[in-house]
């Protein structure tokens, strides 16, 4: 880990850098043209790739990220392992193996880092408008399946740097709705580090609340929103690599309708939806661990509109559509 980074501890005693997408050490500056060329190369190599040989699979099992990817076959990565993928190969720390760094340097891992940047930017730009309407209105960032919720705290970093005074004196809550305890626990410690003097969120009153929740408990979502007073707050909901990627149509519609009913009229929703296309089909072909549900942009737009939302902004990436929704 590079000296001078803010760090926080995981529940199992691992010290990790706190990602700040405005810090050059974490920022992805690859151009869209370069990403397109890298995507073409990924698709080409995927077509040539054969089944993973036994020695390589054994080596993967001995690495932190490799074993996590194998364990996530047919399901999803844990919040902490997803966070590790977003650190980048240079920020993994001395305990990381060479295989860990190669995985972190892969095109899919790079796109996770880009996705985080997109989410933080979409959230910050949306909140800048809603928060500006009332200087004393509480801010509520609801993060669905968010693990450490790094998109939420990075949105606050953007806002605090670009709109001085906008967040000062406000009650700010990041509410993480997740079945996992370890990711949100790290998020609490990360935000505490960010709030220290001279840190990016220094001087702000930011709390992280973890509400244990899974998508099948949609009936309890309204209760959670009531506890957060989401109808009174400038509310930004996000779900990076979660609801819109793994949820089925019925789950997405049900959630969006509940979120529409339980938040203020100017609430925004930011999320990544798995994109149907050749890059994602290549990823499915070479990695049986992928359990996301690819959709076309029009299919996802239809789900949003049926639920009372409309797309305000779309960032098209090889594996996902990163979008900001507003209420109709």
One Martini backbone bead per residue (centre of mass of N, CA, C, O) as a GRO file, in nm:
protein
  328
    1UNK     BB    1   0.095   0.036   0.023
    2UNK     BB    2   0.079   0.361  -0.009
    3UNK     BB    3   0.197   0.613   0.138
    4UNK     BB    4  -0.068   0.830   0.281
    5UNK     BB    5  -0.299   0.665   0.300
    6UNK     BB    6  -0.593   0.590   0.377
    7UNK     BB    7  -0.720   0.366   0.634
    8UNK     BB    8  -0.878   0.038   0.695
    9UNK     BB    9  -1.042  -0.214   0.871
   10UNK     BB   10  -1.115  -0.527   0.877
   11UNK     BB   11  -1.252  -0.788   1.049
   12UNK     BB   12  -0.970  -0.964   0.973
   13UNK     BB   13  -0.719  -0.738   0.989
   14UNK     BB   14  -0.719  -0.572   0.720
   15UNK     BB   15  -0.541  -0.323   0.560
   16UNK     BB   16  -0.704  -0.064   0.371
   17UNK     BB   17  -0.759   0.140   0.138
   18UNK     BB   18  -0.918   0.445   0.078
   19UNK     BB   19  -1.119   0.525  -0.165
   20UNK     BB   20  -1.027   0.799  -0.398
   21UNK     BB   21  -1.121   0.914  -0.711
   22UNK     BB   22  -0.947   1.196  -0.685
   23UNK     BB   23  -0.706   1.018  -0.665
   24UNK     BB   24  -0.453   0.926  -0.875
   25UNK     BB   25  -0.416   0.633  -0.752
   26UNK     BB   26  -0.738   0.565  -0.845
   27UNK     BB   27  -0.770   0.696  -1.102
   28UNK     BB   28  -0.928   0.671  -1.417
   29UNK     BB   29  -0.780   0.785  -1.746
   30UNK     BB   30  -0.901   0.626  -1.953
   31UNK     BB   31  -1.014   0.632  -2.254
   32UNK     BB   32  -1.263   0.544  -2.463
   33UNK     BB   33  -1.077   0.446  -2.687
   34UNK     BB   34  -0.905   0.260  -2.508
   35UNK     BB   35  -1.138   0.085  -2.401
   36UNK     BB   36  -1.228  -0.024  -2.676
   37UNK     BB   37  -0.961  -0.169  -2.740
   38UNK     BB   38  -0.959  -0.349  -2.486
   39UNK     BB   39  -1.226  -0.490  -2.547
   40UNK     BB   40  -1.146  -0.622  -2.814
   41UNK     BB   41  -0.916  -0.788  -2.687
   42UNK     BB   42  -1.089  -0.945  -2.486
   43UNK     BB   43  -1.270  -1.085  -2.694
   44UNK     BB   44  -1.048  -1.222  -2.853
   45UNK     BB   45  -0.920  -1.383  -2.615
   46UNK     BB   46  -1.179  -1.535  -2.531
   47UNK     BB   47  -1.197  -1.711  -2.795
   48UNK     BB   48  -0.904  -1.851  -2.731
   49UNK     BB   49  -0.985  -1.954  -2.470
   50UNK     BB   50  -0.956  -2.204  -2.243
   51UNK     BB   51  -0.960  -2.412  -2.014
   52UNK     BB   52  -0.863  -2.427  -1.701
   53UNK     BB   53  -0.597  -2.543  -1.573
   54UNK     BB   54  -0.518  -2.708  -1.293
   55UNK     BB   55  -0.267  -2.544  -1.196
   56UNK     BB   56  -0.410  -2.268  -1.212
   57UNK     BB   57  -0.643  -2.330  -1.022
   58UNK     BB   58  -0.459  -2.380  -0.777
   59UNK     BB   59  -0.334  -2.097  -0.775
   60UNK     BB   60  -0.600  -1.944  -0.735
   61UNK     BB   61  -0.669  -2.074  -0.455
   62UNK     BB   62  -0.405  -1.921  -0.320
   63UNK     BB   63  -0.559  -1.664  -0.378
   64UNK     BB   64  -0.766  -1.422  -0.291
   65UNK     BB   65  -0.911  -1.354  -0.565
   66UNK     BB   66  -0.925  -1.634  -0.691
   67UNK     BB   67  -1.092  -1.775  -0.466
   68UNK     BB   68  -1.329  -1.575  -0.480
   69UNK     BB   69  -1.414  -1.634  -0.773
   70UNK     BB   70  -1.468  -1.935  -0.736
   71UNK     BB   71  -1.678  -1.905  -0.499
   72UNK     BB   72  -1.871  -1.715  -0.699
   73UNK     BB   73  -1.990  -1.933  -0.852
   74UNK     BB   74  -2.322  -1.846  -0.942
   75UNK     BB   75  -2.292  -1.568  -0.796
   76UNK     BB   76  -2.117  -1.350  -0.566
   77UNK     BB   77  -1.932  -1.115  -0.450
   78UNK     BB   78  -1.815  -0.979  -0.198
   79UNK     BB   79  -1.769  -0.670  -0.075
   80UNK     BB   80  -1.462  -0.694  -0.017
   81UNK     BB   81  -1.374  -0.829  -0.285
   82UNK     BB   82  -1.477  -0.602  -0.464
   83UNK     BB   83  -1.300  -0.385  -0.339
   84UNK     BB   84  -1.027  -0.513  -0.414
   85UNK     BB   85  -1.076  -0.488  -0.726
   86UNK     BB   86  -1.073  -0.152  -0.702
   87UNK     BB   87  -0.770  -0.077  -0.622
   88UNK     BB   88  -0.555  -0.198  -0.777
   89UNK     BB   89  -0.239  -0.331  -0.820
   90UNK     BB   90  -0.077  -0.096  -0.649
   91UNK     BB   91  -0.296  -0.122  -0.378
   92UNK     BB   92  -0.281  -0.419  -0.234
   93UNK     BB   93  -0.012  -0.495  -0.123
   94UNK     BB   94   0.235  -0.717  -0.002
   95UNK     BB   95   0.030  -0.972   0.037
   96UNK     BB   96   0.005  -0.992  -0.252
   97UNK     BB   97  -0.008  -1.165  -0.531
   98UNK     BB   98   0.056  -1.203  -0.858
   99UNK     BB   99  -0.232  -1.297  -0.924
  100UNK     BB  100  -0.379  -1.064  -0.795
  101UNK     BB  101  -0.256  -0.847  -0.986
  102UNK     BB  102  -0.358  -0.967  -1.251
  103UNK     BB  103  -0.657  -0.947  -1.184
  104UNK     BB  104  -0.653  -0.636  -1.119
  105UNK     BB  105  -0.539  -0.586  -1.433
  106UNK     BB  106  -0.788  -0.648  -1.563
  107UNK     BB  107  -1.054  -0.555  -1.747
  108UNK     BB  108  -1.287  -0.615  -1.547
  109UNK     BB  109  -1.154  -0.461  -1.310
  110UNK     BB  110  -1.135  -0.188  -1.445
  111UNK     BB  111  -1.451  -0.162  -1.481
  112UNK     BB  112  -1.506  -0.139  -1.179
  113UNK     BB  113  -1.360   0.132  -1.144
  114UNK     BB  114  -1.529   0.287  -1.348
  115UNK     BB  115  -1.803   0.237  -1.216
  116UNK     BB  116  -1.745   0.388  -0.958
  117UNK     BB  117  -1.699   0.663  -1.090
  118UNK     BB  118  -1.976   0.687  -1.218
  119UNK     BB  119  -2.147   0.672  -0.963
  120UNK     BB  120  -2.027   0.916  -0.814
  121UNK     BB  121  -2.094   1.124  -1.035
  122UNK     BB  122  -2.401   1.080  -1.054
  123UNK     BB  123  -2.461   1.141  -0.759
  124UNK     BB  124  -2.335   1.424  -0.731
  125UNK     BB  125  -2.497   1.569  -0.956
  126UNK     BB  126  -2.777   1.509  -0.836
  127UNK     BB  127  -2.730   1.626  -0.542
  128UNK     BB  128  -2.656   1.919  -0.616
  129UNK     BB  129  -2.950   1.991  -0.683
  130UNK     BB  130  -3.117   1.899  -0.431
  131UNK     BB  131  -2.942   2.036  -0.201
  132UNK     BB  132  -2.969   2.341  -0.305
  133UNK     BB  133  -3.278   2.396  -0.218
  134UNK     BB  134  -3.169   2.316   0.090
  135UNK     BB  135  -2.934   2.385   0.343
  136UNK     BB  136  -3.088   2.189   0.588
  137UNK     BB  137  -3.120   1.931   0.448
  138UNK     BB  138  -3.107   1.620   0.462
  139UNK     BB  139  -2.893   1.340   0.389
  140UNK     BB  140  -2.973   1.039   0.188
  141UNK     BB  141  -2.790   0.734   0.137
  142UNK     BB  142  -2.903   0.463  -0.044
  143UNK     BB  143  -2.756   0.129  -0.026
  144UNK     BB  144  -2.789  -0.143  -0.242
  145UNK     BB  145  -2.573  -0.383  -0.197
  146UNK     BB  146  -2.293  -0.206  -0.105
  147UNK     BB  147  -2.131  -0.275   0.130
  148UNK     BB  148  -1.906  -0.022   0.178
  149UNK     BB  149  -2.008   0.226  -0.005
  150UNK     BB  150  -1.804   0.386  -0.207
  151UNK     BB  151  -1.996   0.558  -0.382
  152UNK     BB  152  -2.105   0.739  -0.156
  153UNK     BB  153  -1.836   0.865  -0.043
  154UNK     BB  154  -1.743   0.972  -0.326
  155UNK     BB  155  -1.974   1.169  -0.367
  156UNK     BB  156  -1.900   1.345  -0.120
  157UNK     BB  157  -1.622   1.426  -0.216
  158UNK     BB  158  -1.713   1.578  -0.461
  159UNK     BB  159  -1.903   1.782  -0.322
  160UNK     BB  160  -1.698   1.907  -0.117
  161UNK     BB  161  -1.495   2.007  -0.345
  162UNK     BB  162  -1.713   2.156  -0.556
  163UNK     BB  163  -1.922   2.252  -0.296
  164UNK     BB  164  -1.867   2.464  -0.084
  165UNK     BB  165  -2.096   2.427   0.194
  166UNK     BB  166  -2.325   2.219   0.115
  167UNK     BB  167  -2.260   2.008   0.373
  168UNK     BB  168  -2.261   2.197   0.594
  169UNK     BB  169  -2.455   2.110   0.879
  170UNK     BB  170  -2.545   1.837   0.794
  171UNK     BB  171  -2.734   1.557   0.779
  172UNK     BB  172  -2.555   1.245   0.716
  173UNK     BB  173  -2.662   0.939   0.550
  174UNK     BB  174  -2.547   0.601   0.520
  175UNK     BB  175  -2.752   0.339   0.390
  176UNK     BB  176  -2.703  -0.011   0.426
  177UNK     BB  177  -2.844  -0.269   0.222
  178UNK     BB  178  -2.744  -0.579   0.372
  179UNK     BB  179  -2.653  -0.914   0.451
  180UNK     BB  180  -2.378  -0.813   0.507
  181UNK     BB  181  -2.130  -0.713   0.755
  182UNK     BB  182  -1.832  -0.651   0.652
  183UNK     BB  183  -1.864  -0.421   0.453
  184UNK     BB  184  -2.006  -0.205   0.635
  185UNK     BB  185  -1.787  -0.207   0.856
  186UNK     BB  186  -1.570  -0.086   0.674
  187UNK     BB  187  -1.730   0.171   0.597
  188UNK     BB  188  -1.727   0.297   0.875
  189UNK     BB  189  -1.412   0.323   0.893
  190UNK     BB  190  -1.368   0.485   0.635
  191UNK     BB  191  -1.537   0.736   0.717
  192UNK     BB  192  -1.377   0.801   0.968
  193UNK     BB  193  -1.117   0.864   0.811
  194UNK     BB  194  -1.247   1.091   0.624
  195UNK     BB  195  -1.323   1.276   0.900
  196UNK     BB  196  -1.061   1.367   0.949
  197UNK     BB  197  -0.842   1.592   0.967
  198UNK     BB  198  -0.777   1.684   0.629
  199UNK     BB  199  -0.980   1.520   0.508
  200UNK     BB  200  -1.224   1.498   0.265
  201UNK     BB  201  -1.454   1.488   0.531
  202UNK     BB  202  -1.377   1.704   0.709
  203UNK     BB  203  -1.632   1.825   0.939
  204UNK     BB  204  -1.843   1.612   0.888
  205UNK     BB  205  -2.173   1.463   0.933
  206UNK     BB  206  -2.119   1.116   0.907
  207UNK     BB  207  -2.325   0.828   0.873
  208UNK     BB  208  -2.328   0.470   0.915
  209UNK     BB  209  -2.587   0.243   0.820
  210UNK     BB  210  -2.690  -0.092   0.900
  211UNK     BB  211  -2.932  -0.283   0.709
  212UNK     BB  212  -3.058  -0.580   0.721
  213UNK     BB  213  -3.095  -0.698   0.377
  214UNK     BB  214  -3.315  -0.842   0.129
  215UNK     BB  215  -3.489  -0.868  -0.164
  216UNK     BB  216  -3.724  -1.052  -0.043
  217UNK     BB  217  -3.778  -0.787   0.165
  218UNK     BB  218  -3.970  -0.561   0.038
  219UNK     BB  219  -4.176  -0.506   0.276
  220UNK     BB  220  -3.931  -0.369   0.455
  221UNK     BB  221  -3.849  -0.111   0.302
  222UNK     BB  222  -4.046   0.100   0.414
  223UNK     BB  223  -3.944   0.084   0.703
  224UNK     BB  224  -3.659   0.186   0.641
  225UNK     BB  225  -3.741   0.460   0.515
  226UNK     BB  226  -3.886   0.567   0.766
  227UNK     BB  227  -3.636   0.560   0.956
  228UNK     BB  228  -3.482   0.768   0.747
  229UNK     BB  229  -3.664   0.995   0.634
  230UNK     BB  230  -3.685   1.001   0.304
  231UNK     BB  231  -3.914   1.226   0.250
  232UNK     BB  232  -3.725   1.473   0.381
  233UNK     BB  233  -3.485   1.410   0.207
  234UNK     BB  234  -3.202   1.415   0.026
  235UNK     BB  235  -3.224   1.153  -0.207
  236UNK     BB  236  -2.987   0.876  -0.272
  237UNK     BB  237  -2.989   0.603  -0.474
  238UNK     BB  238  -2.798   0.289  -0.478
  239UNK     BB  239  -2.667   0.023  -0.724
  240UNK     BB  240  -2.370  -0.140  -0.736
  241UNK     BB  241  -2.364  -0.444  -0.862
  242UNK     BB  242  -2.680  -0.545  -0.811
  243UNK     BB  243  -2.998  -0.522  -0.863
  244UNK     BB  244  -2.966  -0.468  -1.190
  245UNK     BB  245  -2.781  -0.737  -1.226
  246UNK     BB  246  -2.938  -0.977  -1.038
  247UNK     BB  247  -3.217  -0.904  -1.082
  248UNK     BB  248  -3.527  -0.947  -1.158
  249UNK     BB  249  -3.791  -0.798  -1.288
  250UNK     BB  250  -3.975  -0.811  -1.037
  251UNK     BB  251  -3.771  -0.700  -0.832
  252UNK     BB  252  -3.718  -0.428  -0.964
  253UNK     BB  253  -4.007  -0.319  -0.972
  254UNK     BB  254  -4.068  -0.342  -0.672
  255UNK     BB  255  -3.841  -0.159  -0.571
  256UNK     BB  256  -3.900   0.098  -0.735
  257UNK     BB  257  -4.182   0.144  -0.621
  258UNK     BB  258  -4.100   0.172  -0.323
  259UNK     BB  259  -3.897   0.404  -0.368
  260UNK     BB  260  -4.101   0.602  -0.486
  261UNK     BB  261  -4.297   0.606  -0.230
  262UNK     BB  262  -4.045   0.645   0.008
  263UNK     BB  263  -3.967   0.924  -0.131
  264UNK     BB  264  -3.889   1.199  -0.253
  265UNK     BB  265  -3.965   1.362  -0.547
  266UNK     BB  266  -3.629   1.428  -0.588
  267UNK     BB  267  -3.529   1.162  -0.613
  268UNK     BB  268  -3.256   0.943  -0.679
  269UNK     BB  269  -3.125   0.687  -0.916
  270UNK     BB  270  -2.837   0.472  -0.903
  271UNK     BB  271  -2.710   0.239  -1.161
  272UNK     BB  272  -2.616  -0.091  -1.262
  273UNK     BB  273  -2.654  -0.254  -1.580
  274UNK     BB  274  -2.643  -0.527  -1.750
  275UNK     BB  275  -2.499  -0.574  -2.063
  276UNK     BB  276  -2.597  -0.661  -2.371
  277UNK     BB  277  -2.322  -0.838  -2.527
  278UNK     BB  278  -2.019  -0.942  -2.628
  279UNK     BB  279  -1.854  -0.891  -2.370
  280UNK     BB  280  -2.048  -1.046  -2.179
  281UNK     BB  281  -2.043  -1.314  -2.335
  282UNK     BB  282  -1.740  -1.356  -2.292
  283UNK     BB  283  -1.752  -1.369  -1.985
  284UNK     BB  284  -1.944  -1.609  -1.969
  285UNK     BB  285  -1.763  -1.808  -2.133
  286UNK     BB  286  -1.496  -1.772  -1.926
  287UNK     BB  287  -1.710  -1.734  -1.665
  288UNK     BB  288  -1.913  -1.917  -1.446
  289UNK     BB  289  -1.956  -1.690  -1.217
  290UNK     BB  290  -2.160  -1.542  -1.383
  291UNK     BB  291  -2.496  -1.406  -1.255
  292UNK     BB  292  -2.601  -1.214  -1.438
  293UNK     BB  293  -2.856  -0.995  -1.613
  294UNK     BB  294  -2.884  -0.932  -1.921
  295UNK     BB  295  -2.959  -0.616  -2.097
  296UNK     BB  296  -3.111  -0.397  -2.262
  297UNK     BB  297  -3.177  -0.073  -2.262
  298UNK     BB  298  -3.483  -0.098  -2.325
  299UNK     BB  299  -3.549  -0.303  -2.105
  300UNK     BB  300  -3.465  -0.122  -1.867
  301UNK     BB  301  -3.640   0.122  -1.932
  302UNK     BB  302  -3.908  -0.028  -1.899
  303UNK     BB  303  -3.879  -0.093  -1.598
  304UNK     BB  304  -3.859   0.198  -1.499
  305UNK     BB  305  -4.128   0.310  -1.620
  306UNK     BB  306  -4.318   0.104  -1.478
  307UNK     BB  307  -4.204   0.234  -1.183
  308UNK     BB  308  -4.178   0.572  -1.224
  309UNK     BB  309  -3.921   0.600  -1.406
  310UNK     BB  310  -3.640   0.786  -1.552
  311UNK     BB  311  -3.394   0.859  -1.772
  312UNK     BB  312  -3.131   1.106  -1.741
  313UNK     BB  313  -2.861   0.919  -1.742
  314UNK     BB  314  -2.602   0.769  -1.963
  315UNK     BB  315  -2.345   0.514  -1.931
  316UNK     BB  316  -2.158   0.342  -2.164
  317UNK     BB  317  -2.044   0.014  -2.117
  318UNK     BB  318  -1.937  -0.297  -2.187
  319UNK     BB  319  -2.099  -0.428  -1.910
  320UNK     BB  320  -2.267  -0.147  -1.874
  321UNK     BB  321  -2.530   0.056  -1.744
  322UNK     BB  322  -2.491   0.385  -1.623
  323UNK     BB  323  -2.744   0.531  -1.416
  324UNK     BB  324  -2.993   0.797  -1.394
  325UNK     BB  325  -3.282   0.841  -1.198
  326UNK     BB  326  -3.613   0.974  -1.221
  327UNK     BB  327  -3.912   1.093  -1.162
  328UNK     BB  328  -4.219   1.118  -1.333
   0.00000   0.00000   0.00000
